[in-house]
Amino acid sequence: MATRLEITETVLDRLESTEWTLDQALSQWWWSTVRYPGGLRLSDTGADIFARLAKVPNWTFEVNRDLLVAGNLLLLDRRMTCAYSLDTHRLMPPRITLFDGQEAVLLMLYNDTKLWLDNLRTRTGQ
């Protein structure tokens, strides 16, 4: 599993020109500013940079509101193996954007947030 630092360095290398330093990117692209262990949830700024500027392949899915309960958010924070972002605007259904094709295929195949989370829980040993 790639770390937040490794992912940030890779994305910085993909940017054609950047005013971002590594420390700025680490503190502003990620949801939590805790460096270790720190989950792989991106902030809105980070998700925009990954998708639009660095052109990192990504897949977006509407998900059940159940995904937003504290236990599930902690599960994602502790167990996700790829960068992801959550769009949780109250007037729209919540969405998750995954920056990894394998994880996106699993969510597509399950087509159910609860089953996908159960799979995430079991395959990562929680």
C-alpha positions in Angstrom: 0.0 0.0 0.0 1.4 3.4 -1.0 1.7 6.0 1.7 0.3 9.5 1.7 3.9 10.8 1.2 4.6 8.5 -1.8 1.3 9.4 -3.4 1.9 13.1 -2.9 5.4 12.9 -4.4 4.1 11.0 -7.4 1.3 13.5 -8.1 3.7 16.4 -7.7 5.9 14.8 -10.3 2.9 14.5 -12.7 2.1 18.2 -12.5 3.5 20.1 -15.5 4.3 23.2 -13.4 3.6 23.7 -9.7 3.9 26.2 -7.0 3.2 23.5 -4.4 5.9 22.4 -2.1 5.8 18.9 -0.6 4.9 20.3 2.8 2.1 22.4 1.4 0.7 19.5 -0.6 0.8 17.2 2.4 -1.1 19.7 4.6 -3.6 20.9 2.0 -4.4 18.0 -0.3 -5.4 15.5 2.4 -8.5 15.6 4.6 -6.6 14.9 7.9 -3.4 16.8 8.5 -2.0 14.0 10.7 1.1 12.7 8.8 1.1 9.2 10.4 -0.7 7.1 10.0 -3.1 9.4 8.2 -5.8 8.0 5.9 -5.9 8.5 2.2 -9.0 10.8 2.0 -8.4 13.8 -0.1 -9.6 17.3 0.6 -11.7 19.1 -2.1 -8.5 20.8 -3.2 -6.5 17.6 -3.3 -9.2 15.8 -5.3 -9.4 18.7 -7.8 -5.6 18.6 -8.3 -5.5 14.8 -8.7 -8.3 14.7 -11.2 -8.0 18.0 -13.1 -4.4 19.0 -13.0 -2.5 15.7 -12.6 -5.1 13.8 -14.6 -5.0 10.8 -12.2 -7.7 8.3 -13.5 -10.7 8.3 -11.2 -14.2 6.9 -10.8 -17.1 8.5 -9.0 -20.0 6.7 -7.5 -23.2 7.7 -5.7 -23.3 5.9 -2.4 -25.8 5.4 0.5 -25.8 7.9 3.3 -24.9 5.0 5.5 -21.3 5.4 4.3 -21.2 8.7 6.2 -21.7 7.3 9.7 -18.6 7.6 12.0 -17.7 3.9 12.0 -17.7 3.7 8.2 -15.6 6.9 7.9 -13.1 5.4 10.3 -13.0 2.2 8.3 -12.3 4.1 5.2 -9.7 6.2 6.9 -7.9 3.1 8.3 -8.3 0.6 5.6 -8.5 2.2 2.1 -5.5 1.4 0.0 -6.0 4.2 -2.5 -6.6 7.9 -2.5 -10.3 8.8 -2.4 -12.6 11.8 -1.8 -16.1 12.2 -0.4 -18.6 14.7 -1.7 -21.2 15.1 1.1 -23.3 18.1 0.1 -26.6 17.9 1.9 -28.8 18.6 -1.1 -27.3 15.9 -3.3 -26.7 12.2 -2.8 -23.2 11.5 -1.3 -20.5 10.4 -3.7 -17.1 8.8 -3.4 -14.4 9.3 -6.0 -11.8 6.5 -6.1 -8.3 7.1 -7.6 -7.7 3.4 -8.2 -9.1 1.2 -10.9 -9.1 -2.0 -8.9 -11.1 -0.5 -6.0 -13.5 1.1 -8.5 -14.1 -2.3 -10.2 -14.9 -3.8 -6.8 -17.4 -1.1 -5.9 -19.0 -1.5 -9.4 -19.2 -5.3 -9.0 -20.7 -5.1 -5.5 -23.0 -2.3 -6.6 -23.8 -1.9 -2.9 -21.9 0.3 -0.4 -22.6 -2.0 2.6 -21.3 -5.1 0.8 -18.3 -3.2 -0.5 -17.4 -2.0 3.0 -17.9 -5.5 4.4 -15.4 -6.7 1.8 -13.0 -3.9 2.7 -13.2 -4.8 6.3 -12.5 -8.5 5.8 -9.8 -8.3 3.1 -7.7 -5.9 5.1 -8.0 -7.9 8.4 -10.1 -5.7 10.6 
